[in-house]
Amino acid sequence: MFSPRDIYGVVRPRTVEEVRETVRAFARTEGGPRLQALSTGRNWGLGSREPARDSVVTMELQGLDAIRDLDVEGGWAIVEPGVTQLRLAELLDGTDRMLNVTASSGHTSVLGNIVDRGVGLRRQRTLDLAGLEVVLPDGELLRVGWWPHGEHPGAVNPQGLGPSPLALFTQSDLGIVTAGVVRLLPRPEAQCVLRLGFDSGRLVQAIDELRRWTAQGLVSGVLKVYDTVSTQSYGGHADEYLAHLCVSGTERSVAAVSRVLGEEAGASGLFTRVLRSDEHPPADDDMVAQAVERLYAGDPSRNETMLRSAVGQDADRVDTEGGGWLFFLPLIPFTGRAVARAQELLAQVHAETGVRAGSTINALDADVVDLVVSFRFPRTAPDARRAHRALDRTYELFAEAGFHPYRLDSDHHQWVDRLSGDPAARAFVRRLKQTLDPRLVIAPGRYA
Ligand SMILES: Cc1cc2nc3c(=O)[nH]c(=O)nc-3n(C[C@H](O)[C@H](O)[C@H](O)COP(=O)(O)OP(=O)(O)OC[C@H]3O[C@@H](n4cnc5c(N)ncnc54)[C@H](O)[C@@H]3O)c2cc1C
């Protein structure tokens, strides 16, 4: 229920050569529609398949679905845009590598999420990116970043030598991605997930304590804290804030660190309960805790239940029949003060619009939190209008507070100028677009 755009048609190439031919055909036509690429198009909450502009032909790339190469020992896979996270994760099952998976459906694209700079349970997806194969607006095919060197693949080096063109093709309208080299994480020998409850009166102190543990290296992967609204949206139980914290390593290190964390939590006096996954596995109907535990281990097979709880439908029917769902995705400092301020802003949005957002704190490291703000609403026109008004207000309030989003939805592309800082840097990127794509073969996207 984002603004509908004029889409003149959809092309579904099945080979890289067909992508190049299509791009060349568009390059021959002056002033015609522009191409907007997507992988599996499940960009829910940010506009799904909806382009950011009118006069577009959508190029859907799920037909390119080869896993071209896989090197478990070297820790990388070469995948095309149609390869889903579930398929790659299943292929790695039983090996000593795993994929950094997201909490979205298993049927979403590994590359689609990476090029939009998504976030997995282990880290930001851009950190999984080693190389990209790209079709430029004139049809030329090139490979940027790191690609295996034939017989002797060597060690992964995404930046290569000299200025790195790799980042130019994420959140980008400079090319169409036809494949990528994705890094695979070493699979931990053991894992324990701690669930810690705390009440809202302790928010600042509890977040500062969790930050301290993260800074001291006690936490593996992305520490998650759900507020009550978001726990319930995704199908869990909570009448308080609930933190999910992963510890992974060898059997002995996991046992030791889990014990230490239990002691730290006890000594802090901040937490109402501390449950360990080995001693207190999540209840059968606690979909969030069940899914999160698997996700840390690179297994997205429980995500469909969480998706159904969030939007009421299976992946294939979310856009046609699912409930309303909007995301606002700012990065905020990992401090109790900043998290409390973000909660105050969401309370203000609630008071002004009547729409209450859920939020999940995803600590990416000791300094940065990806705050996932979600608005869930019934799919009626008045409810949608209210939810979108609440989203607009959230953009305004968070920007004023210095909490800028790192991804944009299809209605808010004009925010890129407001949020980008130095105008000379924006002008530089526009100059690159003008040089590479003077005839605007590729539609300016959500970040242009
Ligand atoms: C319940 C729920 C949970 C979610 N959890 C997460 C989460 O944990 N982490 C997260 O990051 N997101 C999450 N999402 C958001 C979203 O579903 C995912 O980001 C999803 O991976 C995006 O869809 P996709 O993989 O089909 O990518 P697409 O929709 O195919 O691509 C996303 C965008 O990337 C660009 N793009 C894609 N392919 C290409 C290409 N080949 N060439 C050039 N540009 C391209 C386009 O701009 C496109 O719009 C969640 C959503 C829901 C509803």
The ligand as an ORCA input file, in Angstrom:
! r2SCAN-3c Opt
* xyz 0 1
  C       8.526    -10.427      9.055
  C       9.646     -9.800      8.275
  C      10.947     -9.947      8.705
  C      12.002     -9.363      8.003
  N      13.273     -9.549      8.471
  C      14.313     -8.944      7.847
  C      15.640     -9.078      8.371
  O      15.899     -9.763      9.374
  N      16.644     -8.426      7.733
  C      16.420     -7.690      6.607
  O      17.386     -7.127      6.075
  N      15.184     -7.565      6.092
  C      14.123     -8.173      6.666
  N      12.845     -8.044      6.133
  C      12.646     -7.194      4.921
  C      12.672     -7.950      3.546
  O      11.698     -8.964      3.500
  C      14.065     -8.525      3.222
  O      15.035     -7.500      3.184
  C      14.115     -9.273      1.872
  O      15.302    -10.017      1.774
  C      14.015     -8.344      0.644
  O      13.424     -9.030     -0.398
  P      14.238     -9.782     -1.562
  O      15.303    -10.590     -0.948
  O      13.194    -10.459     -2.392
  O      14.937     -8.599     -2.334
  P      14.354     -7.776     -3.579
  O      13.032     -7.224     -3.243
  O      14.451     -8.604     -4.821
  O      15.473     -6.648     -3.679
  C      15.533     -5.580     -2.783
  C      15.979     -4.330     -3.546
  O      17.342     -4.490     -3.943
  C      17.537     -4.018     -5.276
  N      17.890     -5.180     -6.125
  C      17.493     -6.450     -5.937
  N      18.033     -7.252     -6.831
  C      18.801     -6.473     -7.633
  C      19.632     -6.759     -8.749
  N      19.767     -8.001     -9.217
  N      20.298     -5.738     -9.344
  C      20.179     -4.465     -8.847
  N      19.402     -4.143     -7.781
  C      18.712     -5.148     -7.186
  C      16.227     -3.382     -5.704
  O      16.252     -2.018     -5.362
  C      15.210     -4.097     -4.843
  O      14.068     -3.315     -4.618
  C      11.757     -8.618      6.821
  C      10.431     -8.483      6.376
  C       9.379     -9.047      7.103
  C       7.976     -8.844      6.626
*
